[in-house]
Amino acid sequence: MTFSFSLPTGKQLDGIWHTSIIVHKDEFFYGSGGISSCMPGGTLLGPPDSVVDLGSTEVTEEIFLEYLSSLGESMFRGESYSLFEHNCNTFSNEVAQFLTGRKIPSYITDLPSEVLSTPFGQALRPLLDSIQIQPPGGNTFRRHNGQS
């Protein structure tokens, strides 16, 4: 989900980015509910506004699901979510590097620090920090006994 806006400082931002990773025919994303999955475009956010092709992977689905399970139990638990420091873009970047060795674009990962570098961003931070984001429409990812 994206939209364009100007901060009161006059800085134009091209969007507020929600990212996910599509791999092995499913879409995986992270929010305050932890790691979730759905069919591509299956959240209520609908189809993506844009897609960045990061290449292909040699990582098998089984290894990938084991990796996601470990992430969900460690770095990407729901209670670890933070809109500015540990969000869907942090997750997408981490998973993209695991799968392809490539990062997601810096205009996405740098956005929180750009917003927080402004007086307006600092003034809004307490309110924005209290926001819990979990795009509806996905299923919380759990892997038990070889099943997701």
Disulfide bonds with the S-S distance in Angstrom:
none
